[in-house]
Amino acid sequence: MMRGVVLAVFLVGCGNDSPQENGHDAFVPPADAIDGNPTMCTALAGTANVTVTGATTAVFARLDAGGTLQAGPVAVATAPVSLALLFTAADPLSQNEAECCQGHSTCCTLDGVVVTSVGLPSGSELGAHPVMIDRFDSSFSISGTLTITSFSNPFDHAPGRIAGSISSSGTQVSGTFDNAFCAAILSVTI
């Protein structure tokens, strides 16, 4: 009798898990959870192509996307989202490094730019938005335009995704990007 129960459990556990054949959505874990470290962001080269031209020229090929859901004491998926997009050549990027570099602190030893937006109302993320563009080393802070062409809210459909372009005048910053959000640099206000 015991062998029959074990065999039945084994057969149930070996069912077809293909989302196309069983009708269920496929679960894809966030990229930063695959390696088991929720405090790190990893971004493949090519997730960004952002060029900074000024006294020197730098190209950043990686995007680590983060942000804050401005929910207040009651979290709702329709709350505005403030974005923090970090463009760098460094990989992986730890949560501490991201915080240092966003805050223009001397603890940031990396090169890159951070693009920050004010709260984007839910449902209006696509399109052009005013942003601030800051060099990690505080050598410039300029206004620019973030044009989002594809957006999946990471607080509603994890891991979420963002794609689009960035541009500015003055110290020239321009380029494109496309990557999933990194859980290590997402937060919710309370």
C-alpha positions in Angstrom: 0.0 0.0 0.0 2.8 2.4 0.8 4.5 1.8 -2.5 1.3 2.7 -4.3 1.0 6.1 -2.5 4.6 6.9 -3.2 4.2 6.0 -6.8 1.0 8.2 -7.1 2.8 11.2 -5.6 5.7 10.6 -7.9 3.4 10.5 -11.0 1.6 13.7 -9.9 4.9 15.5 -9.4 6.1 14.5 -12.8 3.2 16.2 -14.7 3.9 18.4 -17.7 4.9 21.9 -16.5 4.9 23.6 -19.8 2.8 26.8 -19.6 1.6 26.3 -23.2 0.2 22.8 -22.4 -1.1 23.2 -18.9 -2.7 26.6 -19.3 -0.8 28.2 -16.4 1.4 31.3 -16.7 5.1 30.5 -16.5 7.0 31.8 -13.4 10.2 33.5 -14.3 12.2 34.6 -11.2 13.8 38.0 -11.3 17.4 37.9 -12.7 18.8 38.9 -9.3 17.1 36.0 -7.5 18.5 33.4 -9.9 21.9 33.5 -8.2 20.3 33.5 -4.8 21.5 37.0 -3.7 18.7 39.5 -3.3 21.2 42.3 -2.5 22.9 42.3 -5.9 21.9 43.5 -9.4 23.2 41.9 -12.5 22.8 43.4 -15.9 24.0 42.0 -19.2 26.2 44.2 -21.4 23.9 45.6 -24.0 20.9 46.4 -21.7 21.9 50.0 -22.3 23.8 52.1 -24.8 24.1 55.5 -23.1 26.8 57.9 -24.1 28.0 60.9 -22.0 29.9 63.5 -23.9 31.6 66.4 -22.2 35.2 66.9 -21.1 35.5 63.2 -21.7 33.3 60.6 -23.4 32.0 57.5 -21.7 29.6 54.8 -22.9 27.6 52.8 -20.3 26.3 49.4 -21.6 24.4 48.2 -18.5 21.2 49.3 -16.9 20.3 48.5 -13.3 16.7 49.7 -13.0 15.1 50.6 -9.6 12.5 52.8 -8.1 10.1 53.6 -5.4 6.4 52.9 -5.2 4.9 55.9 -3.5 2.1 54.0 -1.8 1.9 55.6 1.6 0.6 53.5 4.6 -1.6 51.4 2.3 0.3 49.7 -0.6 -1.7 49.8 -3.9 -0.4 48.9 -7.3 -1.9 52.0 -8.8 0.3 54.4 -6.8 2.9 56.5 -8.6 6.4 55.2 -9.2 9.6 57.2 -9.0 12.3 55.7 -11.1 16.1 55.4 -10.4 17.9 54.1 -13.5 21.6 53.5 -13.0 23.7 53.3 -16.2 27.2 51.9 -15.6 29.8 49.5 -16.9 30.1 47.7 -13.5 28.6 44.3 -12.9 27.3 43.1 -10.6 26.1 46.1 -8.6 25.5 45.6 -4.9 22.6 47.3 -3.2 25.1 49.3 -1.1 27.0 50.5 -4.3 23.7 51.5 -5.8 22.7 53.6 -2.8 26.2 55.2 -2.6 26.1 56.1 -6.3 22.6 57.4 -6.3 23.5 59.6 -3.3 26.7 61.0 -4.9 28.6 59.9 -1.9 32.3 59.4 -1.6 31.6 55.7 -1.0 30.7 55.4 -4.8 33.9 54.2 -6.6 32.1 53.4 -9.9 31.6 55.5 -13.0 28.1 56.0 -14.4 25.0 58.2 -14.4 21.7 57.9 -12.5 18.5 59.1 -14.0 15.7 59.9 -11.6 12.1 60.8 -12.1 9.3 62.2 -9.9 6.3 59.9 -9.4 4.9 58.7 -12.6 1.2 58.1 -12.2 0.1 54.6 -12.8 -1.0 54.1 -16.4 0.9 57.1 -17.7 4.4 55.7 -17.7 4.7 55.5 -21.5 5.9 58.6 -23.2 8.3 61.5 -22.5 9.0 62.6 -18.9 11.3 65.2 -17.3 14.1 63.7 -15.3 17.4 64.6 -13.6 20.6 63.1 -14.8 23.5 63.0 -12.4 27.0 61.6 -12.8 27.9 59.2 -10.0 30.9 61.5 -9.1 28.8 64.6 -9.0 30.6 66.2 -11.9 27.3 67.3 -13.4 23.6 67.4 -12.6 21.4 68.3 -15.6 17.7 68.0 -16.6 16.8 65.7 -19.4 14.0 63.7 -21.0 13.2 60.0 -20.4 11.1 58.5 -23.1 9.6 55.2 -22.0 8.5 52.9 -24.9 7.7 49.8 -22.9 6.9 49.5 -19.2 5.8 46.7 -16.9 5.4 47.8 -13.3 7.7 45.8 -11.1 5.4 46.2 -8.1 2.5 44.7 -10.1 4.2 42.2 -12.4 7.6 41.2 -11.0 10.3 41.6 -12.1 8.9 44.3 -14.4 10.7 45.8 -17.3 11.5 49.2 -18.7 12.7 50.2 -22.2 13.2 53.5 -23.9 15.7 56.3 -24.4 17.3 59.2 -22.5 18.4 62.6 -23.8 19.7 65.9 -22.6 21.3 69.1 -23.7 24.5 70.8 -22.4 26.6 67.9 -21.1 25.3 65.6 -23.7 23.7 62.4 -22.4 21.8 60.2 -24.9 21.1 56.5 -25.6 18.7 53.6 -25.3 18.0 50.9 -22.7 15.9 47.8 -22.1 16.1 45.6 -19.0 14.1 44.1 -16.1 14.0 45.9 -12.8 16.4 44.8 -10.0 14.6 43.8 -6.7 17.7 45.0 -4.7 17.0 48.7 -5.7 13.2 48.7 -5.5 11.4 50.1 -2.4 7.9 51.1 -1.2 7.2 54.2 0.9 5.0 53.7 3.9 
